[in-house]
Amino acid sequence: MNEQNVQSMTFVLFGATGDLAQRKLFPALYNLYLEGKLPSPISIIGLGRSPFSDLNFQSIVERSLREYSRRTVQTSILGEFLSKFRYCAFDARNQNSYQLLHDIIIQREKQLGLSGNRLFYLSVSPNLVDVITSNLSACGISQTNGWKRLIVEKPFGSDLKSAQQLNGKLREVFTEDEIYRIDHYLGKPIVQNLESLKLANPILDSLLNQKQIANVQITASETVGVEKRADYYDQAGAIRDMFQNHLLQLVRMTALQLPPKETNKKIGKKQGDIIESLRPIKQQDISKNVVRGQYESGEVHGKSVAGYQEEPGVVAYSKNDTFFAARLYIDNPSWSKIPFYIRTGKRLDQKSTRIVIEFRNKSINLGGFQDSEIPSNLLIIEISPHERVSLWNYIDNFPMDQLDLTCNNLSTNSEEQPESYEILLFDAINGNKTFFVHWKEVESSWKWTQPLLEAFQDDTLPLYPYPAGSSGPHAADLLLQENGFSWR
């Protein structure tokens, strides 16, 4: 391990016995430790409702590493890593829990000679975020001689009003510079490298301009259903669960255009400007630009699956959306005439998150092909399940008198890529907010989404059924066909 110069700190993890902690956060901390990117010394305090001892908790951490870490656990250093963890049985609504937590923090800071820097990670139910934050202040935990930072998981509110109220509560304790709203999509190496990819490759930079691009498509499709998340998902739907946060973040990362050596502060402003520039959809035009759907029973990968309304925990006759698609426009000089097509859904035919940039066709006469027969070139940025960039173009196959599709890979899919949470945790530890979501973006995205939520609530927008294992409702295809395009 080559230890880097990172300030010593206390890392307090609320929700340390939950699924996110075990699948993502503990492995992320371990891999940062292997790379010498964790502060030394560091105190890691996990909180949960179960009455575990420190040893019980450390065994939970070890099991999570053996099951989910991208690197094999090294027995020789495992004990040293686990010794950094302590556990505190915790009830977010009980004042005594905060006092106990405060005592453990102070005790460990004295034992390890820590400087008072404190990073709080809220991996908890949304209704506990403001409760915990307020009590951190009331009990003096957020008052420290070092820096303090707060990482908040999505969802950040459920509509514009609730988001504004939540932000107001957080700002009573933390400044905007101290709040890190995490979106794991922004931790994907390929997403973070979108801008550097353009800057380092002039050929791509010359392609990605208004004169060359016909449309942009962003897809996040899943083959799974609601699974065990019905309590949350039946209230949120695809629009809140995926569109308002993840997909709009991919829109702004795709549309972002930066000069070299831009400062983090200026990058943050430009990122917010993209979301703020989304063209509002008028109430009377929502049905022309937005499609919502709900999966029915069907077959996924040869296996019969139930429809959404038959899933455990889903309210009878639920009108919740499990599919969402929209046509967007960004009102700035670079993108104003280029449509962005966005779709996301559950129980679709494939698992894939990708950005497709379709280029305009040139009017040429090639070997007897009519203009309308010449396919478009595509730049495809795959985010999951693989990370890679490829350029798809066509070559005239003279003997067969046809155009053959060819793929040129512009990047490799490395198995050694760090996980999203590794990157984002390291950034938070170092105070780098570049790939965290600023309040201006959150508010702008909710302002744009709010009229859609109201249309959903008033049931003025059709809810199209689609069979599980399909590509979604046919109405989503019509969004593109109106402009002469199709989903890629």
Solvent accessible surface area in square Angstrom, and as a share of the most:
residue,aa,sasa,rsa
1,M,107,0.48
2,N,130,0.66
3,E,112,0.50
4,Q,88,0.39
5,N,161,0.83
6,V,17,0.09
7,Q,113,0.50
8,S,20,0.13
9,M,0,0.00
10,T,0,0.00
11,F,1,0.01
12,V,0,0.00
13,L,0,0.00
14,F,2,0.01
15,G,19,0.18
16,A,0,0.00
17,T,43,0.25
18,G,31,0.30
19,D,95,0.49
20,L,43,0.22
21,A,0,0.00
22,Q,52,0.23
23,R,115,0.42
24,K,80,0.34
25,L,0,0.00
26,F,0,0.00
27,P,8,0.05
28,A,2,0.02
29,L,1,0.00
30,Y,0,0.00
31,N,1,0.00
32,L,4,0.02
33,Y,12,0.04
34,L,19,0.10
35,E,48,0.22
36,G,3,0.03
37,K,55,0.23
38,L,6,0.03
39,P,2,0.01
40,S,66,0.43
41,P,48,0.30
42,I,3,0.01
43,S,0,0.00
44,I,1,0.00
45,I,0,0.00
46,G,1,0.01
47,L,1,0.01
48,G,9,0.09
49,R,187,0.68
50,S,40,0.26
51,P,124,0.78
52,F,69,0.29
53,S,57,0.37
54,D,56,0.29
55,L,139,0.69
56,N,74,0.38
57,F,0,0.00
58,Q,25,0.11
59,S,43,0.28
60,I,16,0.08
61,V,0,0.00
62,E,46,0.21
63,R,149,0.54
64,S,3,0.02
65,L,2,0.01
66,R,135,0.49
67,E,122,0.55
68,Y,72,0.27
69,S,20,0.13
70,R,64,0.23
71,R,71,0.26
72,T,120,0.70
73,V,16,0.09
74,Q,89,0.40
75,T,104,0.60
76,S,106,0.68
77,I,33,0.17
78,L,12,0.06
79,G,50,0.48
80,E,96,0.43
81,F,0,0.00
82,L,18,0.09
83,S,57,0.37
84,K,28,0.12
85,F,0,0.00
86,R,63,0.23
87,Y,14,0.05
88,C,2,0.01
89,A,43,0.33
90,F,16,0.07
91,D,47,0.24
92,A,10,0.08
93,R,152,0.56
94,N,59,0.30
95,Q,103,0.46
96,N,113,0.58
97,S,12,0.08
98,Y,0,0.00
99,Q,93,0.42
100,L,87,0.43
101,L,0,0.00
102,H,36,0.16
103,D,75,0.39
104,I,28,0.14
105,I,0,0.00
106,I,60,0.30
107,Q,101,0.45
108,R,17,0.06
109,E,19,0.09
110,K,159,0.67
111,Q,111,0.49
112,L,59,0.29
113,G,62,0.59
114,L,21,0.10
115,S,68,0.44
116,G,8,0.07
117,N,8,0.04
118,R,8,0.03
119,L,0,0.00
120,F,0,0.00
121,Y,0,0.00
122,L,1,0.01
123,S,21,0.14
124,V,39,0.23
125,S,56,0.36
126,P,65,0.41
127,N,97,0.50
128,L,41,0.20
129,V,7,0.04
130,D,43,0.22
131,V,33,0.19
132,I,1,0.01
133,T,1,0.00
134,S,47,0.30
135,N,17,0.09
136,L,0,0.00
137,S,37,0.24
138,A,82,0.63
139,C,28,0.17
140,G,19,0.18
141,I,0,0.00
142,S,2,0.02
143,Q,106,0.47
144,T,38,0.22
145,N,161,0.83
146,G,25,0.24
147,W,48,0.17
148,K,38,0.16
149,R,33,0.12
150,L,0,0.00
151,I,0,0.00
152,V,2,0.01
153,E,31,0.14
154,K,53,0.22
155,P,30,0.19
156,F,16,0.07
157,G,14,0.13
158,S,57,0.37
159,D,40,0.20
160,L,36,0.18
161,K,136,0.58
162,S,33,0.22
163,A,0,0.00
164,Q,73,0.32
165,Q,105,0.47
166,L,22,0.11
167,N,12,0.06
168,G,37,0.35
169,K,90,0.38
170,L,0,0.00
171,R,116,0.42
172,E,129,0.58
173,V,24,0.14
174,F,2,0.01
175,T,74,0.43
176,E,20,0.09
177,D,111,0.57
178,E,36,0.16
179,I,0,0.00
180,Y,4,0.01
181,R,7,0.03
182,I,6,0.03
183,D,6,0.03
184,H,59,0.26
185,Y,20,0.08
186,L,0,0.00
187,G,0,0.00
188,K,41,0.17
189,P,11,0.07
190,I,17,0.08
191,V,1,0.00
192,Q,32,0.14
193,N,77,0.39
194,L,9,0.04
195,E,22,0.10
196,S,56,0.36
197,L,34,0.17
198,K,17,0.07
199,L,78,0.39
200,A,78,0.60
201,N,52,0.27
202,P,101,0.64
203,I,121,0.62
204,L,4,0.02
205,D,74,0.38
206,S,67,0.43
207,L,43,0.22
208,L,17,0.09
209,N,53,0.27
210,Q,49,0.22
211,K,175,0.74
212,Q,60,0.27
213,I,0,0.00
214,A,11,0.08
215,N,0,0.00
216,V,0,0.00
217,Q,1,0.01
218,I,0,0.00
219,T,4,0.02
220,A,2,0.02
221,S,7,0.05
222,E,42,0.19
223,T,19,0.11
224,V,56,0.32
225,G,1,0.01
226,V,1,0.01
227,E,109,0.49
228,K,202,0.86
229,R,93,0.34
230,A,6,0.04
231,D,128,0.66
232,Y,62,0.24
233,Y,3,0.01
234,D,19,0.10
235,Q,129,0.57
236,A,6,0.05
237,G,0,0.00
238,A,1,0.01
239,I,0,0.00
240,R,59,0.22
241,D,5,0.03
242,M,22,0.10
243,F,0,0.00
244,Q,12,0.05
245,N,19,0.10
246,H,4,0.02
247,L,0,0.00
248,L,0,0.00
249,Q,7,0.03
250,L,0,0.00
251,V,0,0.00
252,R,0,0.00
253,M,6,0.03
254,T,10,0.06
255,A,2,0.01
256,L,5,0.03
257,Q,80,0.36
258,L,20,0.10
259,P,70,0.44
260,P,95,0.60
261,K,202,0.85
262,E,34,0.15
263,T,75,0.44
264,N,83,0.43
265,K,177,0.75
266,K,115,0.49
267,I,22,0.11
268,G,22,0.22
269,K,128,0.54
270,K,70,0.30
271,Q,3,0.01
272,G,1,0.01
273,D,46,0.24
274,I,12,0.06
275,I,3,0.01
276,E,104,0.47
277,S,29,0.18
278,L,8,0.04
279,R,94,0.34
280,P,103,0.65
281,I,21,0.11
282,K,129,0.55
283,Q,97,0.43
284,Q,129,0.57
285,D,40,0.21
286,I,4,0.02
287,S,66,0.42
288,K,123,0.52
289,N,25,0.13
290,V,3,0.02
291,V,6,0.04
292,R,8,0.03
293,G,0,0.00
294,Q,13,0.06
295,Y,2,0.01
296,E,91,0.41
297,S,69,0.45
298,G,22,0.22
299,E,105,0.47
300,V,12,0.07
301,H,150,0.67
302,G,64,0.62
303,K,143,0.61
304,S,91,0.59
305,V,20,0.11
306,A,48,0.37
307,G,1,0.01
308,Y,0,0.00
309,Q,73,0.32
310,E,120,0.54
311,E,23,0.10
312,P,109,0.68
313,G,57,0.55
314,V,17,0.10
315,V,90,0.52
316,A,74,0.57
317,Y,187,0.71
318,S,11,0.07
319,K,123,0.52
320,N,16,0.08
321,D,5,0.03
322,T,0,0.00
323,F,1,0.00
324,F,0,0.00
325,A,0,0.00
326,A,0,0.00
327,R,20,0.07
328,L,3,0.01
329,Y,48,0.18
330,I,0,0.00
331,D,70,0.36
332,N,36,0.19
333,P,122,0.77
334,S,37,0.24
335,W,8,0.03
336,S,31,0.20
337,K,155,0.66
338,I,0,0.00
339,P,8,0.05
340,F,0,0.00
341,Y,0,0.00
342,I,0,0.00
343,R,23,0.08
344,T,2,0.01
345,G,2,0.02
346,K,9,0.04
347,R,44,0.16
348,L,5,0.02
349,D,64,0.33
350,Q,85,0.38
351,K,118,0.50
352,S,12,0.08
353,T,8,0.04
354,R,27,0.10
355,I,0,0.00
356,V,2,0.01
357,I,4,0.02
358,E,7,0.03
359,F,11,0.05
360,R,117,0.43
361,N,78,0.40
362,K,142,0.60
363,S,103,0.66
364,I,87,0.44
365,N,133,0.68
366,L,61,0.30
367,G,56,0.54
368,G,62,0.59
369,F,32,0.13
370,Q,119,0.53
371,D,71,0.37
372,S,109,0.70
373,E,98,0.44
374,I,22,0.11
375,P,42,0.27
376,S,9,0.06
377,N,61,0.31
378,L,13,0.06
379,L,1,0.01
380,I,24,0.12
381,I,6,0.03
382,E,36,0.16
383,I,3,0.01
384,S,22,0.14
385,P,80,0.50
386,H,79,0.35
387,E,28,0.13
388,R,82,0.30
389,V,3,0.02
390,S,2,0.02
391,L,36,0.18
392,W,69,0.24
393,N,37,0.19
394,Y,56,0.21
395,I,99,0.50
396,D,22,0.11
397,N,39,0.20
398,F,158,0.66
399,P,124,0.78
400,M,125,0.56
401,D,102,0.53
402,Q,78,0.35
403,L,33,0.16
404,D,47,0.24
405,L,89,0.44
406,T,41,0.24
407,C,56,0.33
408,N,69,0.35
409,N,104,0.53
410,L,73,0.36
411,S,40,0.26
412,T,117,0.68
413,N,67,0.34
414,S,50,0.32
415,E,162,0.72
416,E,121,0.54
417,Q,64,0.28
418,P,46,0.29
419,E,79,0.35
420,S,10,0.06
421,Y,11,0.04
422,E,3,0.02
423,I,33,0.17
424,L,0,0.00
425,L,0,0.00
426,F,48,0.20
427,D,16,0.08
428,A,0,0.00
429,I,7,0.04
430,N,70,0.36
431,G,31,0.30
432,N,48,0.24
433,K,46,0.20
434,T,13,0.07
435,F,34,0.14
436,F,5,0.02
437,V,13,0.07
438,H,72,0.32
439,W,35,0.12
440,K,59,0.25
441,E,1,0.01
442,V,10,0.06
443,E,40,0.18
444,S,12,0.08
445,S,3,0.02
446,W,2,0.01
447,K,112,0.47
448,W,17,0.06
449,T,0,0.00
450,Q,39,0.17
451,P,40,0.25
452,L,1,0.00
453,L,10,0.05
454,E,83,0.37
455,A,3,0.03
456,F,25,0.10
457,Q,152,0.68
458,D,95,0.49
459,D,76,0.39
460,T,93,0.54
461,L,7,0.03
462,P,65,0.41
463,L,48,0.24
464,Y,81,0.31
465,P,81,0.51
466,Y,2,0.01
467,P,74,0.47
468,A,5,0.04
469,G,24,0.24
470,S,29,0.19
471,S,56,0.36
472,G,12,0.12
473,P,6,0.04
474,H,117,0.52
475,A,16,0.13
476,A,3,0.02
477,D,43,0.22
478,L,79,0.39
479,L,5,0.03
480,L,0,0.00
481,Q,96,0.43
482,E,119,0.54
483,N,67,0.34
484,G,67,0.64
485,F,44,0.18
486,S,57,0.37
487,W,36,0.13
488,R,85,0.31
